[in-house]
């Protein structure tokens, strides 16, 4: 199966965007005192985690089914999604009200 680099590139850009949004949420969460807004941030954080997790699963599949090169777009996507998931997990204690 030939893996489309444009699809992988789009997923890479999405992970970048989600990571940026995640950092923005964390910063805003710390500075706000509005409880409803904090609840929205918690929900959005969960949604971002789920989407990055889905992308990570897709990257795993693409990396296994793609070519055997050590350096490829699919391996980059896999690494980037892993790091974002790790960042979400390590900062998850921030979202307890």
C-alpha positions, 0 to 999 in steps of 0.5 A: 500500500502506498501511503499518501504524504499529503494525508500525513502532512495534513495530520502533522499540521493538525497535531501542531494546531492541537498542541498549540491549542492545548498550550493555550488552554493550559495558560488560560485555565490558570488565569481564569476564575470563571468556573464555567469557562474552566469546565469548557477548557476541561472538556476541550482538553479531553476532546483534543486528547481523544483526537490526538490519540486517534491520530496516533493510532492512525500513525501507528498503522501507517508506520507499520504498513508503510515502507521500512524506512527509519525516517519517513513522514509516518514515523515523524507523525507517530513521534509527534503524536506520542509527544503531544499525548505525553504532554497532555498526560503530564499536565492532566493534574492541572485540570482538577477544580 
